[in-house]
Amino acid sequence: MSRVHFDVLVVGGGPVGWACALAARQGLGATARVGVLERSALPPEAPTDAPPAARVYTVAVGNLRALAEAGVRIRGERAADVTAMRVFGRDGALALDVSADDGGDDILARVIEHDALTHAIARAAMAQGVTLRIGVATELHDGEGAARKLVELDDRTLLDARVVLIADGAGSTLRAAAGLDARHHAYPQCGVVANFALREAHRGTAHQWFLADGSILALLPLPEVRGEPAVSMVWSCPPTQAQALCAMSDAALVAAVRAASADALSLCAVVGGARSFPLQLLRLPDPVGARVLAVGDAAHAMHPLAGQGVNVGLADARTLRDLWRDDAPRVGGDAGHPLLLGRYRRQRYAPTVAMQLATDGLFRLYNATEHPLLMAAGDAGMRLFGQLPAFRRMLLSAAMQ
Ligand SMILES: Cc1cc2nc3c(=O)[nH]c(=O)nc-3n(C[C@H](O)[C@H](O)[C@H](O)COP(=O)(O)OP(=O)(O)OC[C@H]3O[C@@H](n4cnc5c(N)ncnc54)[C@H](O)[C@@H]3O)c2cc1C
């Protein structure tokens, strides 16, 4: 049976998988053979006036810049700028107020639909020669001479690559096939997402409330929907509450979100339905194996309270691009050389653990509803830290990474 050979084969065509494939073309050059294996075809692009889908990401400025430099063009009508962020503690008082001006930039981040982001990166990657193969990866095997890895598809086809990037998401099946150990911790919360139209403009401000019951509500700016300002909601709450929110009538959902957000944003209608996602912390003691590397949520899923999941994955891609560009020529252009994978492991360990510790620590501090001292510490600590220039700088650099 004839085999297709790649330098880099990415399994999983989510935003991170495509960003890594693009990074391979950028870092290794136009002669590198780079492929993405994805189980479903890319959905057609949404028409210009279609309302935004419920799943959106806040993509930080540093990642936006890197994507733009790599030729990714995000459709303006499917994204909205975030210029300020306001966070409220359990007592309802403003605990943090950060603006892009504090970091000397025009924006903190952009809110972009999942499909629009994935499409834009995929389009740029394919225009630069990355190939897409539709199929389901089921197994990994060592290639001949240990210098290659084989990916087996459900139709028994074998694809062969110098390095296989496992980017098949938090529920990855290929991770275990690669022998990579994963530690899962399910949060006692689901993330409920829905979009709302507003009576008044959101002025590019993202809002977040750490509520008294331990749930966390975020309302993020969206582009206008049929001429009306709009926001995207992520409400992290216990599964029973998530189920109830998803089953509510539109009027009841609007009322529930208005009540929880102290009516700060004049919500007036639901745009599309609500959906719920289970939330988990997923950590890999080591994302690197023999000629395999886990990236994105397959390597480090986290609580969405800081909106950093996809950003950490896009940072994985930036690191790979730099390693392939600067160090691959020293190892004969071998994209999966152990020296490169070892460097990747060292460079990504600290920033990934730091972001997971920060989001998990914040979740625990604010979810301690049974412990009055910790509850008070959460609100007071956030306000106190919010005044410290060093903490504000740290927050800004995370938002802008
Ligand atoms: C409620 C919620 C809100 C969030 N909000 C934000 C936010 O505001 N900002 C942010 O940065 N992050 C956010 N996140 C996190 C974000 O969703 C993830 O970090 C992001 O989707 C990870 O992208 P990925 O490409 O690694 O994986 P995924 O998006 O999960 O993509 C994996 C891909 O692999 C494919 N696949 C799976 N198995 C196979 C196989 N065997 N063979 C071939 N293909 C396969 C799938 O079809 C899929 O396309 C949020 C998450 C949740 C749950």
Ligand as a Chemical Component Dictionary entry (heavy atoms), coordinates in Angstrom:
data_LIG
# 
_chem_comp.id                   LIG 
_chem_comp.type                 NON-POLYMER 
_chem_comp.pdbx_formal_charge   0 
_chem_comp.three_letter_code    LIG 
# 
loop_
_chem_comp_atom.comp_id 
_chem_comp_atom.atom_id 
_chem_comp_atom.alt_atom_id 
_chem_comp_atom.type_symbol 
_chem_comp_atom.charge 
_chem_comp_atom.model_Cartn_x 
_chem_comp_atom.model_Cartn_y 
_chem_comp_atom.model_Cartn_z 
_chem_comp_atom.pdbx_ordinal 
LIG C1  C1  C 0 -17.564 27.158 27.606 1  
LIG C2  C2  C 0 -16.170 27.404 27.097 2  
LIG C3  C3  C 0 -15.775 28.701 26.813 3  
LIG C4  C4  C 0 -14.460 28.947 26.358 4  
LIG N1  N1  N 0 -14.084 30.243 26.141 5  
LIG C5  C5  C 0 -12.800 30.491 25.751 6  
LIG C6  C6  C 0 -12.332 31.847 25.535 7  
LIG O1  O1  O 0 -13.060 32.833 25.671 8  
LIG N2  N2  N 0 -11.034 32.025 25.166 9  
LIG C7  C7  C 0 -10.185 30.943 25.009 10 
LIG O2  O2  O 0 -8.998  31.167 24.720 11 
LIG N3  N3  N 0 -10.604 29.672 25.185 12 
LIG C8  C8  C 0 -11.878 29.413 25.566 13 
LIG N4  N4  N 0 -12.276 28.126 25.761 14 
LIG C9  C9  C 0 -11.328 27.030 25.513 15 
LIG C10 C10 C 0 -11.309 26.638 24.045 16 
LIG O3  O3  O 0 -12.578 26.125 23.652 17 
LIG C11 C11 C 0 -10.254 25.581 23.767 18 
LIG O4  O4  O 0 -9.064  25.986 24.381 19 
LIG C12 C12 C 0 -10.037 25.398 22.258 20 
LIG O5  O5  O 0 -11.192 24.895 21.609 21 
LIG C13 C13 C 0 -8.899  24.416 22.034 22 
LIG O6  O6  O 0 -8.683  24.276 20.647 23 
LIG P1  P1  P 0 -8.019  22.956 20.082 24 
LIG O7  O7  O 0 -7.769  23.245 18.634 25 
LIG O8  O8  O 0 -6.878  22.536 20.946 26 
LIG O9  O9  O 0 -9.124  21.805 20.260 27 
LIG P2  P2  P 0 -10.590 21.674 19.669 28 
LIG O10 O10 O 0 -11.186 22.998 19.360 29 
LIG O11 O11 O 0 -11.323 20.795 20.631 30 
LIG O12 O12 O 0 -10.373 20.900 18.274 31 
LIG C14 C14 C 0 -10.055 19.509 18.200 32 
LIG C15 C15 C 0 -10.320 19.024 16.771 33 
LIG O13 O13 O 0 -9.862  17.677 16.634 34 
LIG C16 C16 C 0 -10.794 16.933 15.838 35 
LIG N5  N5  N 0 -10.621 15.509 16.195 36 
LIG C17 C17 C 0 -10.863 14.938 17.391 37 
LIG N6  N6  N 0 -10.515 13.626 17.361 38 
LIG C18 C18 C 0 -10.038 13.369 16.129 39 
LIG C19 C19 C 0 -9.499  12.199 15.494 40 
LIG N7  N7  N 0 -9.371  11.035 16.154 41 
LIG N8  N8  N 0 -9.090  12.278 14.205 42 
LIG C20 C20 C 0 -9.200  13.454 13.511 43 
LIG N9  N9  N 0 -9.690  14.593 14.077 44 
LIG C21 C21 C 0 -10.098 14.565 15.367 45 
LIG C22 C22 C 0 -12.151 17.517 16.222 46 
LIG O14 O14 O 0 -13.122 17.300 15.209 47 
LIG C23 C23 C 0 -11.800 19.014 16.402 48 
LIG O15 O15 O 0 -11.988 19.732 15.194 49 
LIG C24 C24 C 0 -13.561 27.854 26.195 50 
LIG C25 C25 C 0 -13.977 26.543 26.460 51 
LIG C26 C26 C 0 -15.266 26.306 26.923 52 
LIG C27 C27 C 0 -15.681 24.883 27.233 53 
# 
loop_
_chem_comp_bond.comp_id 
_chem_comp_bond.atom_id_1 
_chem_comp_bond.atom_id_2 
_chem_comp_bond.value_order 
_chem_comp_bond.pdbx_ordinal 
LIG C1  C2  SING 1  
LIG C2  C3  SING 2  
LIG C2  C26 DOUB 3  
LIG C3  C4  DOUB 4  
LIG C4  N1  SING 5  
LIG C4  C24 SING 6  
LIG N1  C5  DOUB 7  
LIG C5  C6  SING 8  
LIG C5  C8  SING 9  
LIG C6  O1  DOUB 10 
LIG C6  N2  SING 11 
LIG N2  C7  SING 12 
LIG C7  O2  DOUB 13 
LIG C7  N3  SING 14 
LIG N3  C8  DOUB 15 
LIG C8  N4  SING 16 
LIG N4  C9  SING 17 
LIG N4  C24 SING 18 
LIG C9  C10 SING 19 
LIG C10 O3  SING 20 
LIG C10 C11 SING 21 
LIG C11 O4  SING 22 
LIG C11 C12 SING 23 
LIG C12 O5  SING 24 
LIG C12 C13 SING 25 
LIG C13 O6  SING 26 
LIG O6  P1  SING 27 
LIG P1  O7  DOUB 28 
LIG P1  O8  SING 29 
LIG P1  O9  SING 30 
LIG O9  P2  SING 31 
LIG P2  O10 DOUB 32 
LIG P2  O11 SING 33 
LIG P2  O12 SING 34 
LIG O12 C14 SING 35 
LIG C14 C15 SING 36 
LIG C15 O13 SING 37 
LIG C15 C23 SING 38 
LIG O13 C16 SING 39 
LIG C16 N5  SING 40 
LIG C16 C22 SING 41 
LIG N5  C17 SING 42 
LIG N5  C21 SING 43 
LIG C17 N6  DOUB 44 
LIG N6  C18 SING 45 
LIG C18 C19 SING 46 
LIG C18 C21 DOUB 47 
LIG C19 N7  SING 48 
LIG C19 N8  DOUB 49 
LIG N8  C20 SING 50 
LIG C20 N9  DOUB 51 
LIG N9  C21 SING 52 
LIG C22 O14 SING 53 
LIG C22 C23 SING 54 
LIG C23 O15 SING 55 
LIG C24 C25 DOUB 56 
LIG C25 C26 SING 57 
LIG C26 C27 SING 58 
# 
